[in-house]
Amino acid sequence: MKTGKILAGILSGAAVGAIAALLFAPKKGSETRKDIADRGNEYLYGAKSKYNDLSDNLSHRYDSVKSKLKGKQEKLEAEMNGDDKIIY
């Protein structure tokens, strides 16, 4: 079994357990619904934050790789054109 599937199973089980605990807690329905909504918002905020961090990280890596490749492309073009002033 792959690690991703195991992790997904653990997270799903934790979410189901948390919801079940809230539903069976001795609170009024309105309080329980508010708690579920609050926790859902917390998880949503956390997921959005992680997504934004990942997106920023990938964007920076993409720009870095693109810049390095552009430099290598320019060197190769200079070599192919026979330019004597190639900077290494």
DSSP file (Angstrom, degrees, kcal/mol; ACC not computed):
  #  RESIDUE AA STRUCTURE BP1 BP2  ACC     N-H-->O    O-->H-N    N-H-->O    O-->H-N    TCO  KAPPA ALPHA  PHI   PSI    X-CA   Y-CA   Z-CA
    1    1 A M              0   0    0      0, 0.0     2,-0.1     0, 0.0     0, 0.0   0.000 360.0 360.0 360.0 136.8    0.0    0.0    0.0
    2    2 A K     >  -     0   0    0      1,-0.1     4,-1.9     4,-0.0     3,-0.4  -0.391 360.0-120.1 -77.0 152.6    1.4    3.4   -0.9
    3    3 A T  H  > S+     0   0    0      1,-0.2     4,-2.8     2,-0.2     5,-0.2   0.860 112.0  58.1 -59.3 -38.1    2.2    6.0    1.7
    4    4 A G  H  > S+     0   0    0      1,-0.2     4,-2.4     2,-0.2    -1,-0.2   0.883 106.4  47.8 -61.2 -39.7   -0.3    8.5    0.2
    5    5 A K  H  > S+     0   0    0     -3,-0.4     4,-2.2     2,-0.2    -1,-0.2   0.888 112.2  49.4 -69.4 -38.6   -3.2    6.0    0.6
    6    6 A I  H  X S+     0   0    0     -4,-1.9     4,-2.4     2,-0.2    -2,-0.2   0.939 112.7  47.4 -64.4 -45.9   -2.2    5.3    4.2
    7    7 A L  H  X S+     0   0    0     -4,-2.8     4,-2.7     1,-0.2     5,-0.2   0.903 111.3  50.9 -62.3 -41.8   -2.0    9.0    5.0
    8    8 A A  H  X S+     0   0    0     -4,-2.4     4,-2.5    -5,-0.2    -1,-0.2   0.901 110.7  49.7 -62.8 -40.4   -5.4    9.6    3.3
    9    9 A G  H  X S+     0   0    0     -4,-2.2     4,-2.4     2,-0.2    -2,-0.2   0.902 111.4  48.2 -64.4 -41.8   -7.0    6.8    5.3
   10   10 A I  H  X S+     0   0    0     -4,-2.4     4,-2.4     2,-0.2    -2,-0.2   0.934 113.8  46.2 -64.6 -46.1   -5.6    8.2    8.5
   11   11 A L  H  X S+     0   0    0     -4,-2.7     4,-2.3     2,-0.2    -2,-0.2   0.897 113.1  49.6 -65.0 -39.9   -6.8   11.7    7.8
   12   12 A S  H  X S+     0   0    0     -4,-2.5     4,-2.5    -5,-0.2     5,-0.2   0.923 111.7  48.9 -63.9 -43.7  -10.2   10.5    6.7
   13   13 A G  H  X S+     0   0    0     -4,-2.4     4,-2.5     1,-0.2    -2,-0.2   0.890 110.8  50.4 -62.7 -40.0  -10.5    8.4    9.9
   14   14 A A  H  X S+     0   0    0     -4,-2.4     4,-2.4     2,-0.2    -1,-0.2   0.909 111.2  48.5 -65.1 -41.6   -9.5   11.4   12.0
   15   15 A A  H  X S+     0   0    0     -4,-2.3     4,-2.3     2,-0.2    -2,-0.2   0.925 112.8  47.2 -64.8 -44.4  -12.0   13.6   10.3
   16   16 A V  H  X S+     0   0    0     -4,-2.5     4,-2.6     1,-0.2    -2,-0.2   0.911 112.9  50.1 -63.4 -42.1  -14.8   11.1   10.8
   17   17 A G  H  X S+     0   0    0     -4,-2.5     4,-2.4    -5,-0.2    -2,-0.2   0.900 110.3  49.3 -63.0 -41.5  -13.8   10.6   14.4
   18   18 A A  H  X S+     0   0    0     -4,-2.4     4,-2.0     2,-0.2    -2,-0.2   0.914 113.1  46.5 -65.3 -42.7  -13.8   14.3   15.1
   19   19 A I  H  X S+     0   0    0     -4,-2.3     4,-2.5     2,-0.2    -2,-0.2   0.913 112.4  50.4 -66.0 -42.0  -17.3   14.7   13.5
   20   20 A A  H  X S+     0   0    0     -4,-2.6     4,-2.1     1,-0.2    -2,-0.2   0.907 109.0  52.2 -62.6 -41.1  -18.7   11.7   15.4
   21   21 A A  H  X S+     0   0    0     -4,-2.4     4,-0.5     1,-0.2    -1,-0.2   0.902 111.6  46.6 -62.2 -40.3  -17.3   13.1   18.7
   22   22 A L  H >< S+     0   0    0     -4,-2.0     3,-0.6     1,-0.2     5,-0.2   0.903 111.8  50.6 -67.7 -40.3  -19.0   16.4   18.0
   23   23 A L  H 3< S+     0   0    0     -4,-2.5    -2,-0.2     1,-0.2    -1,-0.2   0.841 114.8  42.4 -68.6 -32.3  -22.3   14.8   17.0
   24   24 A F  H 3< S+     0   0    0     -4,-2.1    -1,-0.2    -5,-0.2    -2,-0.2   0.427  88.1 113.2 -95.3   1.4  -22.4   12.6   20.1
   25   25 A A  S << S-     0   0    0     -3,-0.6     2,-2.4    -4,-0.5     7,-0.1  -0.446  81.7-109.6 -70.9 147.0  -21.3   15.3   22.6
   26   26 A P  S    S+     0   0    0      0, 0.0     2,-0.3     0, 0.0    -1,-0.1  -0.389  77.7 117.0 -78.7  66.8  -24.0   16.4   25.1
   27   27 A K  S    S-     0   0    0     -2,-2.4     2,-0.1    -5,-0.2     0, 0.0  -0.827  72.9 -88.9-124.8 165.9  -24.5   19.9   23.5
   28   28 A K     >  -     0   0    0     -2,-0.3     4,-2.3     1,-0.1     3,-0.2  -0.402  41.1-113.6 -68.3 153.1  -27.4   21.6   21.9
   29   29 A G  H  > S+     0   0    0      1,-0.2     4,-2.7     2,-0.2     5,-0.2   0.868 116.1  53.8 -57.4 -39.8  -27.7   21.1   18.2
   30   30 A S  H  > S+     0   0    0      1,-0.2     4,-2.0     2,-0.2    -1,-0.2   0.887 109.6  48.0 -65.8 -37.4  -27.0   24.7   17.4
   31   31 A E  H  > S+     0   0    0     -3,-0.2     4,-2.5     2,-0.2    -2,-0.2   0.910 112.2  49.4 -67.7 -41.1  -23.8   24.6   19.5
   32   32 A T  H  X S+     0   0    0     -4,-2.3     4,-2.5     2,-0.2    -2,-0.2   0.919 111.0  49.0 -64.3 -43.9  -22.7   21.4   17.7
   33   33 A R  H  X S+     0   0    0     -4,-2.7     4,-2.5     1,-0.2    -1,-0.2   0.897 111.3  50.4 -62.9 -39.6  -23.4   22.9   14.3
   34   34 A K  H  X S+     0   0    0     -4,-2.0     4,-2.8     2,-0.2    -2,-0.2   0.920 110.3  49.8 -63.6 -43.3  -21.4   26.0   15.2
   35   35 A D  H  X S+     0   0    0     -4,-2.5     4,-2.6     2,-0.2     5,-0.2   0.913 111.6  48.4 -61.1 -43.1  -18.5   23.8   16.4
   36   36 A I  H  X S+     0   0    0     -4,-2.5     4,-2.5     2,-0.2    -2,-0.2   0.923 113.1  47.6 -63.4 -43.9  -18.6   21.8   13.2
   37   37 A A  H  X S+     0   0    0     -4,-2.5     4,-2.4     2,-0.2    -2,-0.2   0.908 111.9  50.3 -63.9 -42.0  -18.7   25.0   11.1
   38   38 A D  H  X S+     0   0    0     -4,-2.8     4,-2.2     2,-0.2    -2,-0.2   0.929 112.8  45.4 -62.7 -45.4  -15.8   26.5   13.1
   39   39 A R  H  X S+     0   0    0     -4,-2.6     4,-2.6     1,-0.2     5,-0.2   0.898 111.5  53.1 -66.2 -39.0  -13.6   23.4   12.7
   40   40 A G  H  X S+     0   0    0     -4,-2.5     4,-2.5    -5,-0.2    -1,-0.2   0.912 109.4  48.7 -60.8 -42.0  -14.5   23.3    9.0
   41   41 A N  H  X S+     0   0    0     -4,-2.4     4,-2.8     2,-0.2    -1,-0.2   0.884 110.0  52.1 -65.4 -38.2  -13.4   26.9    8.6
   42   42 A E  H  X S+     0   0    0     -4,-2.2     4,-2.5     2,-0.2    -2,-0.2   0.937 112.2  45.1 -62.1 -46.3  -10.2   26.2   10.5
   43   43 A Y  H  X S+     0   0    0     -4,-2.6     4,-2.7     2,-0.2    -2,-0.2   0.898 113.3  50.8 -64.6 -39.9   -9.4   23.2    8.2
   44   44 A L  H  X S+     0   0    0     -4,-2.5     4,-2.7    -5,-0.2    -2,-0.2   0.924 110.7  48.2 -63.7 -44.6  -10.3   25.3    5.2
   45   45 A Y  H  X S+     0   0    0     -4,-2.8     4,-2.5     1,-0.2    -2,-0.2   0.920 113.0  49.0 -61.3 -43.7   -8.0   28.2    6.3
   46   46 A G  H  X S+     0   0    0     -4,-2.5     4,-2.5     2,-0.2    -2,-0.2   0.909 112.0  48.2 -62.2 -42.7   -5.2   25.7    6.9
   47   47 A A  H  X S+     0   0    0     -4,-2.7     4,-2.5     2,-0.2    -2,-0.2   0.910 112.3  48.6 -65.3 -42.3   -5.6   24.0    3.5
   48   48 A K  H  X S+     0   0    0     -4,-2.7     4,-2.7     2,-0.2    -2,-0.2   0.910 111.6  50.3 -63.2 -41.5   -5.7   27.4    1.8
   49   49 A S  H  X S+     0   0    0     -4,-2.5     4,-2.4     2,-0.2    -2,-0.2   0.927 112.1  46.2 -62.5 -45.9   -2.6   28.5    3.6
   50   50 A K  H  X S+     0   0    0     -4,-2.5     4,-2.6     2,-0.2    -1,-0.2   0.893 112.4  51.6 -64.9 -39.0   -0.7   25.3    2.7
   51   51 A Y  H  X S+     0   0    0     -4,-2.5     4,-2.9     2,-0.2    -2,-0.2   0.929 110.7  47.8 -62.1 -45.5   -1.9   25.6   -0.9
   52   52 A N  H  X S+     0   0    0     -4,-2.7     4,-2.6     2,-0.2    -2,-0.2   0.906 112.1  49.7 -63.5 -41.5   -0.7   29.2   -1.1
   53   53 A D  H  X S+     0   0    0     -4,-2.4     4,-2.6     2,-0.2    -2,-0.2   0.933 113.6  45.9 -61.3 -45.9    2.7   28.2    0.4
   54   54 A L  H  X S+     0   0    0     -4,-2.6     4,-2.8     2,-0.2     5,-0.2   0.912 112.4  50.8 -63.3 -43.2    3.1   25.4   -2.1
   55   55 A S  H  X S+     0   0    0     -4,-2.9     4,-2.2     2,-0.2    -2,-0.2   0.919 112.1  46.6 -61.8 -44.7    2.0   27.6   -5.0
   56   56 A D  H  X S+     0   0    0     -4,-2.6     4,-2.5     2,-0.2    -2,-0.2   0.920 112.7  50.2 -63.0 -44.0    4.6   30.3   -4.0
   57   57 A N  H  X S+     0   0    0     -4,-2.6     4,-2.3     1,-0.2    -2,-0.2   0.933 112.5  45.9 -60.7 -47.5    7.3   27.7   -3.5
   58   58 A L  H  X S+     0   0    0     -4,-2.8     4,-2.6     1,-0.2    -1,-0.2   0.873 111.0  53.5 -64.6 -36.8    6.6   26.1   -6.9
   59   59 A S  H  X S+     0   0    0     -4,-2.2     4,-2.5    -5,-0.2    -1,-0.2   0.919 110.0  47.0 -63.9 -43.8    6.5   29.5   -8.6
   60   60 A H  H  X S+     0   0    0     -4,-2.5     4,-2.2     2,-0.2    -2,-0.2   0.911 113.4  48.4 -65.0 -41.6    9.9   30.5   -7.2
   61   61 A R  H  X S+     0   0    0     -4,-2.3     4,-2.7     2,-0.2     5,-0.2   0.911 111.0  51.0 -64.6 -41.5   11.4   27.2   -8.2
   62   62 A Y  H  X S+     0   0    0     -4,-2.6     4,-2.8     1,-0.2    -2,-0.2   0.936 110.8  48.1 -60.2 -47.4    9.9   27.5  -11.7
   63   63 A D  H  X S+     0   0    0     -4,-2.5     4,-2.3     1,-0.2    -1,-0.2   0.891 112.0  50.4 -61.7 -39.4   11.4   31.0  -12.0
   64   64 A S  H  X S+     0   0    0     -4,-2.2     4,-2.3     2,-0.2    -2,-0.2   0.936 113.2  44.1 -64.0 -47.8   14.8   29.8  -10.8
   65   65 A V  H  X S+     0   0    0     -4,-2.7     4,-2.7     1,-0.2     5,-0.2   0.905 113.0  52.5 -64.3 -41.5   14.9   26.9  -13.3
   66   66 A K  H  X S+     0   0    0     -4,-2.8     4,-2.1    -5,-0.2    -1,-0.2   0.907 110.0  48.6 -61.0 -42.6   13.7   29.1  -16.1
   67   67 A S  H  X S+     0   0    0     -4,-2.3     4,-2.0     2,-0.2    -1,-0.2   0.915 112.0  48.4 -64.7 -44.0   16.4   31.6  -15.4
   68   68 A K  H  X S+     0   0    0     -4,-2.3     4,-2.1     1,-0.2    -2,-0.2   0.915 112.4  48.6 -63.4 -42.7   19.1   28.9  -15.3
   69   69 A L  H  X S+     0   0    0     -4,-2.7     4,-2.5     1,-0.2    -1,-0.2   0.871 108.1  54.6 -65.7 -36.1   17.9   27.4  -18.6
   70   70 A K  H  X S+     0   0    0     -4,-2.1     4,-2.3    -5,-0.2    -1,-0.2   0.915 108.5  49.3 -63.0 -42.4   17.8   30.8  -20.2
   71   71 A G  H  X S+     0   0    0     -4,-2.0     4,-2.0     1,-0.2    -2,-0.2   0.914 112.1  47.3 -62.6 -43.3   21.5   31.4  -19.3
   72   72 A K  H  X S+     0   0    0     -4,-2.1     4,-2.5     2,-0.2    -2,-0.2   0.879 110.4  53.3 -65.5 -37.8   22.4   28.0  -20.6
   73   73 A Q  H  X S+     0   0    0     -4,-2.5     4,-2.6     1,-0.2    -2,-0.2   0.924 108.5  49.5 -62.4 -44.2   20.5   28.7  -23.8
   74   74 A E  H  X S+     0   0    0     -4,-2.3     4,-2.2     2,-0.2    -2,-0.2   0.895 110.7  50.1 -63.7 -39.7   22.3   32.0  -24.3
   75   75 A K  H  X S+     0   0    0     -4,-2.0     4,-2.5     2,-0.2    -1,-0.2   0.931 112.0  47.5 -62.9 -45.4   25.7   30.2  -23.8
   76   76 A L  H  X S+     0   0    0     -4,-2.5     4,-2.5     1,-0.2    -2,-0.2   0.902 111.4  50.3 -63.8 -40.9   24.8   27.5  -26.3
   77   77 A E  H  X S+     0   0    0     -4,-2.6     4,-1.8     2,-0.2    -1,-0.2   0.898 110.7  50.0 -63.8 -39.3   23.6   30.1  -28.9
   78   78 A A  H  X>S+     0   0    0     -4,-2.2     5,-2.3     2,-0.2     4,-0.6   0.911 111.8  47.9 -65.3 -41.7   26.8   32.0  -28.5
   79   79 A E  H ><5S+     0   0    0     -4,-2.5     3,-0.7     1,-0.2    -2,-0.2   0.900 111.8  49.7 -64.5 -40.2   28.9   28.9  -29.0
   80   80 A M  H 3<5S+     0   0    0     -4,-2.5    -1,-0.2     1,-0.2    -2,-0.2   0.826 110.2  50.5 -69.1 -30.7   26.9   27.9  -32.0
   81   81 A N  H 3<5S-     0   0    0     -4,-1.8    -1,-0.2    -5,-0.2    -2,-0.2   0.541 114.3-118.4 -83.7  -6.9   27.3   31.4  -33.5
   82   82 A G  T <<5 +     0   0    0     -3,-0.7    -3,-0.2    -4,-0.6     2,-0.1   0.703  49.7 170.0  79.6  19.7   31.1   31.2  -32.9
   83   83 A D      < -     0   0    0     -5,-2.3    -1,-0.2    -6,-0.2     3,-0.2  -0.441  26.1-154.7 -65.1 135.7   31.2   34.2  -30.6
   84   84 A D  S    S+     0   0    0      1,-0.2     2,-1.2    -2,-0.1    -1,-0.1   0.693  79.6  73.1 -84.8 -19.2   34.6   34.4  -28.9
   85   85 A K        +     0   0    0     -7,-0.1     2,-0.5     2,-0.0    -1,-0.2  -0.570  60.5 158.8-100.8  72.0   33.4   36.3  -25.8
   86   86 A I        -     0   0    0     -2,-1.2     2,-0.5    -3,-0.2   -11,-0.0  -0.831  30.6-145.8 -95.2 127.3   31.6   33.6  -23.9
   87   87 A I              0   0    0     -2,-0.5    -2,-0.0     1,-0.1   -12,-0.0  -0.819 360.0 360.0 -96.1 127.0   31.2   34.3  -20.2
   88   88 A Y              0   0    0     -2,-0.5    -1,-0.1   -13,-0.0    -2,-0.0   0.387 360.0 360.0-107.5 360.0   31.4   31.3  -17.9
